Amino acid sequence: MASRLNPPYTRQERFDWGEMDWLMSDLDRRAAGFSKAMMRISAGARGGAHRHSNASEHILVLTGDIDIRLKSVRIRLSAGEQHLIPLDVPHEIINVGQETAELVITYSHPDRRYEPVSWADLKTRVLRSHGDQARDED
């Protein structure tokens, strides 16, 4: 799927779940004190549970529907919605839609650390982004 935003990227990473295009050069990231990427997650794919011990993460959904899993909570976001994941909070991004989801991700550190985590049998609840609907999930 072609992006509605098609900015130049400085580096592209491909994964089983999709890809990340880094939108700032190393010099720009360090001068600004943050980093930014466009993430594309294939329909039904999961980005893998992880945390960033040195950065918070702001997610803006451009297209698609995603769940952000934060420890024992899931937050549902659709196009135009956003969420801030605090520093060091374990999380996972899951595409729950039928199309590739496109996100703009901003990290509060120019060289954010990526550290995989294990959920180890956590139960989760699904919350609408505005907290108006919740349900337990087995």
One Martini backbone bead per residue (centre of mass of N, CA, C, O) as a GRO file, in nm:
protein
  138
    1MET     BB    1   0.096   0.036   0.023
    2ALA     BB    2   0.063   0.362  -0.019
    3SER     BB    3   0.159   0.645   0.111
    4ARG     BB    4   0.051   0.956   0.208
    5LEU     BB    5   0.336   0.965   0.313
    6ASN     BB    6   0.654   1.036   0.123
    7PRO     BB    7   0.923   1.048   0.269
    8PRO     BB    8   1.231   1.066   0.320
    9TYR     BB    9   1.481   0.828   0.399
   10THR     BB   10   1.775   0.706   0.576
   11ARG     BB   11   1.639   0.426   0.676
   12GLN     BB   12   1.570   0.072   0.628
   13GLU     BB   13   1.355  -0.169   0.793
   14ARG     BB   14   1.303  -0.521   0.794
   15PHE     BB   15   1.027  -0.739   0.877
   16ASP     BB   16   0.789  -0.973   0.933
   17TRP     BB   17   0.566  -0.731   1.004
   18GLY     BB   18   0.752  -0.510   0.835
   19GLU     BB   19   0.840  -0.152   0.857
   20MET     BB   20   1.113   0.098   0.884
   21ASP     BB   21   1.138   0.455   0.842
   22TRP     BB   22   1.386   0.674   0.876
   23LEU     BB   23   1.349   1.046   0.895
   24MET     BB   24   1.642   1.081   1.027
   25SER     BB   25   1.938   1.170   1.072
   26ASP     BB   26   2.187   1.145   1.287
   27LEU     BB   27   2.236   1.450   1.310
   28ASP     BB   28   1.941   1.539   1.352
   29ARG     BB   29   1.876   1.372   1.603
   30ARG     BB   30   2.095   1.491   1.791
   31ALA     BB   31   2.010   1.790   1.764
   32ALA     BB   32   1.703   1.738   1.860
   33GLY     BB   33   1.666   1.475   2.072
   34PHE     BB   34   1.526   1.289   1.849
   35SER     BB   35   1.307   1.044   1.685
   36LYS     BB   36   1.187   0.926   1.349
   37ALA     BB   37   0.918   0.712   1.215
   38MET     BB   38   0.794   0.488   0.972
   39MET     BB   39   0.533   0.252   1.017
   40ARG     BB   40   0.468  -0.084   0.891
   41ILE     BB   41   0.184  -0.305   0.936
   42SER     BB   42   0.066  -0.588   0.876
   43ALA     BB   43  -0.194  -0.767   0.850
   44GLY     BB   44  -0.206  -0.932   1.168
   45ALA     BB   45   0.043  -0.817   1.293
   46ARG     BB   46   0.335  -0.824   1.512
   47GLY     BB   47   0.601  -0.634   1.671
   48GLY     BB   48   0.673  -0.707   1.948
   49ALA     BB   49   0.788  -0.726   2.256
   50HIS     BB   50   0.885  -0.416   2.429
   51ARG     BB   51   1.139  -0.167   2.520
   52HIS     BB   52   1.241   0.176   2.637
   53SER     BB   53   1.483   0.286   2.867
   54ASN     BB   54   1.537   0.591   2.701
   55ALA     BB   55   1.220   0.612   2.591
   56SER     BB   56   0.963   0.753   2.460
   57GLU     BB   57   0.641   0.687   2.272
   58HIS     BB   58   0.496   0.819   1.982
   59ILE     BB   59   0.169   0.751   1.834
   60LEU     BB   60   0.058   0.783   1.490
   61VAL     BB   61  -0.225   0.718   1.303
   62LEU     BB   62  -0.286   0.704   0.957
   63THR     BB   63  -0.352   0.389   0.908
   64GLY     BB   64  -0.576   0.193   1.045
   65ASP     BB   65  -0.569  -0.075   1.302
   66ILE     BB   66  -0.474  -0.079   1.651
   67ASP     BB   67  -0.291  -0.234   1.910
   68ILE     BB   68  -0.180  -0.149   2.237
   69ARG     BB   69   0.035  -0.320   2.441
   70LEU     BB   70   0.022  -0.271   2.808
   71LYS     BB   71   0.080  -0.519   2.958
   72SER     BB   72  -0.268  -0.550   3.068
   73VAL     BB   73  -0.327  -0.353   2.817
   74ARG     BB   74  -0.550  -0.238   2.557
   75ILE     BB   75  -0.523  -0.007   2.280
   76ARG     BB   76  -0.736   0.146   2.056
   77LEU     BB   77  -0.645   0.249   1.719
   78SER     BB   78  -0.700   0.496   1.471
   79ALA     BB   79  -0.716   0.703   1.242
   80GLY     BB   80  -0.584   1.002   1.408
   81GLU     BB   81  -0.465   0.858   1.645
   82GLN     BB   82  -0.305   0.871   1.979
   83HIS     BB   83   0.002   0.774   2.173
   84LEU     BB   84   0.175   0.751   2.490
   85ILE     BB   85   0.475   0.588   2.580
   86PRO     BB   86   0.641   0.537   2.839
   87LEU     BB   87   0.913   0.494   2.988
   88ASP     BB   88   0.983   0.146   3.013
   89VAL     BB   89   0.724   0.031   2.873
   90PRO     BB   90   0.577  -0.238   2.792
   91HIS     BB   91   0.522  -0.331   2.436
   92GLU     BB   92   0.273  -0.371   2.161
   93ILE     BB   93   0.206  -0.393   1.813
   94ILE     BB   94  -0.124  -0.447   1.662
   95ASN     BB   95  -0.280  -0.555   1.375
   96VAL     BB   96  -0.651  -0.550   1.350
   97GLY     BB   97  -0.671  -0.522   1.053
   98GLN     BB   98  -0.708  -0.545   0.677
   99GLU     BB   99  -0.457  -0.349   0.672
  100THR     BB  100  -0.209  -0.158   0.646
  101ALA     BB  101  -0.033   0.005   0.893
  102GLU     BB  102   0.027   0.355   0.958
  103LEU     BB  103   0.304   0.512   1.133
  104VAL     BB  104   0.411   0.764   1.358
  105ILE     BB  105   0.727   0.769   1.523
  106THR     BB  106   0.829   0.907   1.844
  107TYR     BB  107   1.132   0.962   2.009
  108SER     BB  108   1.296   1.104   2.305
  109HIS     BB  109   1.546   0.972   2.155
  110PRO     BB  110   1.796   0.948   1.916
  111ASP     BB  111   1.887   0.644   2.059
  112ARG     BB  112   1.696   0.413   2.095
  113ARG     BB  113   1.612   0.143   2.282
  114TYR     BB  114   1.587  -0.215   2.215
  115GLU     BB  115   1.386  -0.441   2.431
  116PRO     BB  116   1.299  -0.740   2.476
  117VAL     BB  117   0.994  -0.910   2.586
  118SER     BB  118   0.788  -1.097   2.819
  119TRP     BB  119   0.456  -1.171   2.911
  120ALA     BB  120   0.387  -1.417   3.084
  121ASP     BB  121   0.061  -1.471   3.115
  122LEU     BB  122  -0.101  -1.229   3.047
  123LYS     BB  123  -0.376  -1.047   3.094
  124THR     BB  124  -0.623  -0.872   2.898
  125ARG     BB  125  -0.752  -0.556   2.797
  126VAL     BB  126  -0.986  -0.379   2.612
  127LEU     BB  127  -0.946  -0.042   2.498
  128ARG     BB  128  -1.055   0.230   2.418
  129SER     BB  129  -0.901   0.529   2.364
  130HIS     BB  130  -1.149   0.661   2.559
  131GLY     BB  131  -1.260   0.433   2.770
  132ASP     BB  132  -1.567   0.319   2.677
  133GLN     BB  133  -1.441   0.023   2.634
  134ALA     BB  134  -1.443  -0.307   2.789
  135ARG     BB  135  -1.251  -0.625   2.793
  136ASP     BB  136  -1.185  -0.937   2.856
  137GLU     BB  137  -0.899  -1.156   2.793
  138ASP     BB  138  -0.769  -1.490   2.743
   0.00000   0.00000   0.00000
